[in-house]
């Protein structure tokens, strides 16, 4: 249950704070619009075909963000800014507590109201400083079914294995997983991809030291993640197979490829400086 709680809270914080608000000291609706602009600059940018293209896009986003903050300097220093931050904190407290209570047995744990505000205040403090960074710091949560990305994930163990096999994915689900995992290729430069190809795609060793979000313990990205989005191949025919046909896996018959590992549950977030380094890997349990 601890792992499930960490997974739920991690996903909730990314979706409702880091991906939603540009700065907590601004009016929430305005802050949401600014964050949407930041996301759309990268989302609708032409594909990057070289290191220079990737660096140019990152510089464009960073310069827009810092110029926007400079233009809003008087607003961020106004007394109203503190009121906006306090109201946003209180609203997020209520929403997270309500979301957690929906998945708990009645009555809810007595320390719920005491623990949630600490989490929200810490997240708000981080969100307050992220826009001031002169680098493009990105916080991401990997949903269940996402391909394993060794450069961005740390594989955890210690929870019971699944009691039932995972159902085979249909074509739509496979396409969805490929779409989710392939976006990491877009965030990596072409030079990084060539370097990873030369090095055989070996994932870097993990740093043992980590701070709250890993700031100060940055880790160089050696290449693009191994996305593992290969489709599984199943034996065809079933009971309709000819008796003369060799069974799958035999020396003369077709071989079955095991399905690539996917994220079963992520119990934390990944933090990276796009195209440069990984500050912290996301702890995940694989299928």
Phi, psi and omega in degrees: 000329177298316179297318180296318179297317178296320179296314182297313183293319180300313179296320182295317182295318180294315184289323188258353179232293190292324179270357188248321187247135177286316179204131183291348180271002178257161176304131189307316180296317178294319179298321178294321178296319179295319178294325177296323178296316179302315181294321184288333178300317178281321185299318185258011177286150176299153179301142180272125182252359180206169177299321181296322178297316180295317179293325179294319178295316179298317179296323179298316180293315181297314181297320178297316182296313182292324178293323178295316178297322178295321179289337180260016185303317181293324179293319182288340179264353182288154178302332181296334182298319179295322180294317178301316182294319180294318179294320179296319179298315180295318179296316180292325175302311181297318182293316181292318178299315179296320180295320179291320181295332179296335184251015181240155175285146176282139354279159179291156179306139184295336182270008182296314181292340179269331183274325183297315180303326179295320179294315182294317180297321178294316179295320178296320178298319177294314180297334180287331184262339182303316181296339182279351181292139177275005176239164180267092180273129184235130178250129186222142174248133181263119183283162175304139181095347178293142177299149178290127179242095187305324182292338183248356187229148172245119183284125179259165177216169176116000176251152182302147177290160178296136181281341180233143179295151179288135180295147178294143181279143172277179185298322181294318180294320179297318179296322180295316180295318179298323180294318181294316185284330184289342182292340177289332175296325181293334182275350182257143180287160179296321179298321178296320181294319178295321179296319180295324180295320179293321183278001179077015177068028180287125179290144179291155177290150187274137175291143181275334181269138175214135172264197186306308176242016177080007180296132182095349178238044186297153185229127184290140176276117183275344180174180182289150180297151173277104194283335177059043183260025179287136180284142177286147181248127183251150174295139183258153171106316181059231180289348180277355182297145176290143179294338181279348182277135179292142180292156179301142177090348179280172186297331183253356185254173179294146182261141179274134174262128179291148181294141180294148179295145178229168179289122174274317179197129175261128184252023178187183182247161172257139179234128182220157164261112192308126175075000184238301185207162177252123182274325178203140177272151177278123174287124184226155170254133183262164179283000000 
